[in-house]
Amino acid sequence: MSEKESQPNFSELKGPSEEPALQAEKQKKDYSPEAFGEKIKDMKLEMYLKLYDEIKSKYHNNEIKEEEYKKLINKLNDLSIKELGCKITEFLVSDEELEFTQSVYDFLNLDYDLKEHIKEKGIDLIPRKQKKAVSGISYTNSLIIPGDMERDEFLDKIQKSFAKEFNSSGIYHDIFYNERKYQETQTAKDNAHEIRPPRPYQIMLLNRTEPEWGTGKKSFPQCIEILKKINMKNPNFNLKGMTLLEYMMLQATYYHKAKIEGKTGEELKKSHLDIETSTWLLEELILDEKDIPGFILCSHWSNKRNGLIVGSDNGHNAYVNRGARFVALPLKPITNKE
């Protein structure tokens, strides 16, 4: 991609809706004994999560002491093991993950208090059953995305943070993007919609080098077909392409973790994803006047520019250095509040 420094304008870029056939499939009722049993488990899970919320709330409000709080949580875990086959705390995000995620947000100067947002709106977590389904598919650690943060605000802050950290413009757009400007038709705008939860949510990233599902050297339509085949074969995975915000969070997390681990100099400079490759952002499609995906965003890190390159392309040809990244989103999200 040719690179040219410019200011971002991402306000209209949103992903495509699901195909009608997939929506209809999700709405089908399943009255089998197995499905009924799962529904009962879901109801019991909701009950235990509410009890957990009540106990934690009383502890935070100093209505019960720490010793009593721990006893109640242990009792709740014992009961949930009998009823659900696991501890209720296994359905919750760990304090360590919350603290690390908050440190990434602080690095990006997002002015976003994760615990407060979870307390107010909850957090969509990937259920244990779904985690179990994907446990052997080479996933990295999960990420928590600030889904209720305005897109333009997030992109503005991350650009400024990258610019300060890397002494550059932080984010660059290629000439192709600037010339096109993506003057979308009304039809395309009508089809644009929100594709992620409006609150903090958890994602898990599939290793792009997975042999069976590798997307390297593929055009974006080919990557979409690969994604469809994976989800048809393994519906419990619930994989999606990445949004630009998720990709930026991934890049920031990867770099921030390297700094925490004490990497410096050339070793730290190499602590970016896609230095020699580029990622199709499959949730960042632009529809043409016929409602057909015409253009797509792709992104990579440039050590030459010392910043993140966000480009656009019609992408129907395969590129040697381009592929896609897939993320698992909550299939039946556990929206838990502290």
QUIDA-V432621 format. One record per run of one state. SS is the DSSP state (a for helix, b for strand, c for the rest). FROM is the first residue (numbers start at 1). TO is the last residue. If there is no record, write none. Layout:
[[SS FROM TO] [SS FROM TO]]
//
This chain:
[[c 1 3] [b 4 4] [c 5 19] [a 20 27] [c 28 32] [a 33 60] [c 61 65] [a 66 84] [c 85 87] [a 88 91] [c 92 94] [a 95 107] [c 108 113] [a 114 121] [c 122 122] [b 123 125] [c 126 127] [a 128 134] [c 135 138] [b 139 139] [c 140 142] [b 143 146] [c 147 150] [a 151 166] [c 167 170] [b 171 173] [c 174 174] [a 175 180] [c 181 185] [a 186 191] [c 192 199] [b 200 206] [c 207 210] [a 211 213] [c 214 219] [a 220 233] [c 234 238] [b 239 241] [c 242 243] [a 244 260] [c 261 264] [a 265 269] [c 270 277] [b 278 287] [c 288 292] [b 293 302] [c 303 306] [b 307 313] [c 314 321] [b 322 324] [c 325 325] [b 326 329] [c 330 333] [b 334 336] [c 337 338]]
//
